[in-house]
Amino acid sequence: MTYTNWDDPLSPERVREQVLQFLGDVAYNVPAVRAAREHLKHESPNQVNSIYKWVPYNDSQETYLEFSNDMGPHSLKKHLHSGETNFWLKVFPDLVKAFGTMETAGNQSGTSASMHKGKMDIMLLSIVSLFLYITF
């Protein structure tokens, strides 16, 4: 298979590398190539006499152009995956920061760092799992 290192297929390091490669391909690499190919089909979205116009991106509107076979004015969209984006760019970093503050406070109170690290990892994993459960 494409994502199996047959030299050492059960090595945890190799498995981790292959899983990361797979996730990168699925989440970024393949969609980027697909988008580039769509650009070629439609000749970069702002062609002469186009019925749609790709406007510059800004933080308040977060306008983007959705590529499809039947592109038109309906292809102009706003706030791509706003819930998920807000979670990963705002909520999750705030949680990590809050847990870091708890860990620092715990260390100052004499509790072992490894115990706090373990609790923090479990809490973060629980939060991410809950988020994934709720969204799917």
C-alpha positions in Angstrom: 0.0 0.0 0.0 1.0 3.6 -0.5 1.2 4.5 3.2 3.0 1.4 4.5 6.7 1.2 5.0 7.3 -2.5 4.2 10.9 -2.4 5.5 9.5 -2.1 9.1 5.6 -2.0 8.9 5.0 -2.3 12.7 7.5 0.3 13.9 5.6 2.9 15.9 7.8 5.7 14.4 7.2 4.5 10.8 3.4 4.1 11.5 3.3 7.6 12.9 5.2 9.0 9.9 2.8 7.3 7.5 -0.3 8.4 9.3 0.9 12.0 9.3 1.7 11.7 5.6 -1.8 10.2 4.9 -3.5 13.0 6.9 -1.4 15.7 5.1 -2.3 14.3 1.7 -6.0 14.0 2.5 -6.3 17.4 4.3 -3.9 19.5 2.2 -1.9 18.1 -0.6 -4.6 16.5 -2.7 -7.1 19.3 -2.3 -4.4 21.8 -3.3 -3.6 19.9 -6.5 -7.3 19.5 -7.2 -7.9 23.3 -6.7 -4.9 24.1 -9.0 -6.3 21.8 -11.7 -9.7 23.5 -11.4 -8.0 26.9 -11.9 -6.6 25.6 -15.1 -10.0 24.5 -16.3 -11.6 27.8 -15.6 -8.6 30.0 -16.6 -7.8 31.7 -12.6 -11.4 32.9 -11.6 -11.3 36.5 -12.8 -11.5 35.9 -16.5 -12.8 38.5 -18.9 -16.6 38.6 -19.1 -16.9 36.4 -16.1 -20.2 36.4 -14.2 -18.4 36.0 -10.9 -15.6 38.0 -9.4 -13.1 36.7 -6.9 -12.9 39.5 -4.3 -9.8 40.1 -2.1 -9.9 38.2 1.2 -10.3 40.1 4.4 -10.7 39.1 8.1 -14.2 40.5 8.6 -16.0 39.0 5.5 -13.7 36.0 4.9 -15.1 35.8 1.4 -14.0 32.9 -0.8 -14.9 31.4 -4.2 -16.2 27.9 -4.3 -15.1 26.1 -7.4 -17.6 23.8 -9.1 -18.7 22.9 -12.6 -21.6 25.3 -12.5 -19.9 28.4 -11.1 -21.8 31.6 -11.0 -22.8 34.3 -8.5 -23.8 31.6 -6.0 -20.1 30.5 -5.9 -19.1 33.5 -3.8 -19.2 32.3 -0.2 -18.3 33.7 3.2 -16.8 32.2 6.4 -15.5 28.8 5.3 -16.1 26.3 8.1 -16.5 29.1 10.6 -17.4 26.8 13.6 -14.4 24.5 13.1 -12.1 27.4 12.3 -13.2 29.3 15.5 -12.6 26.1 17.6 -9.1 25.5 16.3 -8.0 29.2 16.1 -9.7 30.6 19.2 -11.2 28.1 21.6 -8.5 25.4 21.5 -5.5 27.8 22.0 -7.4 29.4 24.9 -8.0 25.9 26.4 -4.3 25.0 26.0 -3.3 28.3 27.6 -5.8 27.7 30.5 -4.4 24.2 31.1 -0.9 25.6 31.0 -1.8 28.1 33.7 -3.3 25.3 35.7 -0.1 23.3 35.3 2.0 26.2 36.4 -0.2 26.7 39.5 0.0 23.0 40.2 3.8 23.0 40.0 4.0 25.9 42.4 1.8 24.0 44.9 4.2 21.1 45.0 2.3 18.6 42.8 4.5 16.6 40.4 4.9 18.0 36.9 4.4 14.6 35.3 1.1 14.2 37.1 -0.2 17.5 35.8 1.1 16.8 32.3 -0.8 13.5 32.3 -4.0 15.2 33.5 -3.6 18.0 31.0 -3.1 15.5 28.1 -6.2 13.5 29.2 -8.3 16.7 29.5 -7.2 18.0 26.0 -7.9 14.6 24.5 -11.3 14.5 26.1 -12.2 18.0 24.8 -11.0 17.1 21.3 -12.9 13.8 21.4 -16.1 15.5 22.6 -15.8 18.2 19.9 -15.4 15.5 17.2 -18.3 13.5 18.6 -20.5 16.6 18.6 -19.6 17.7 15.1 -19.9 14.3 13.5 
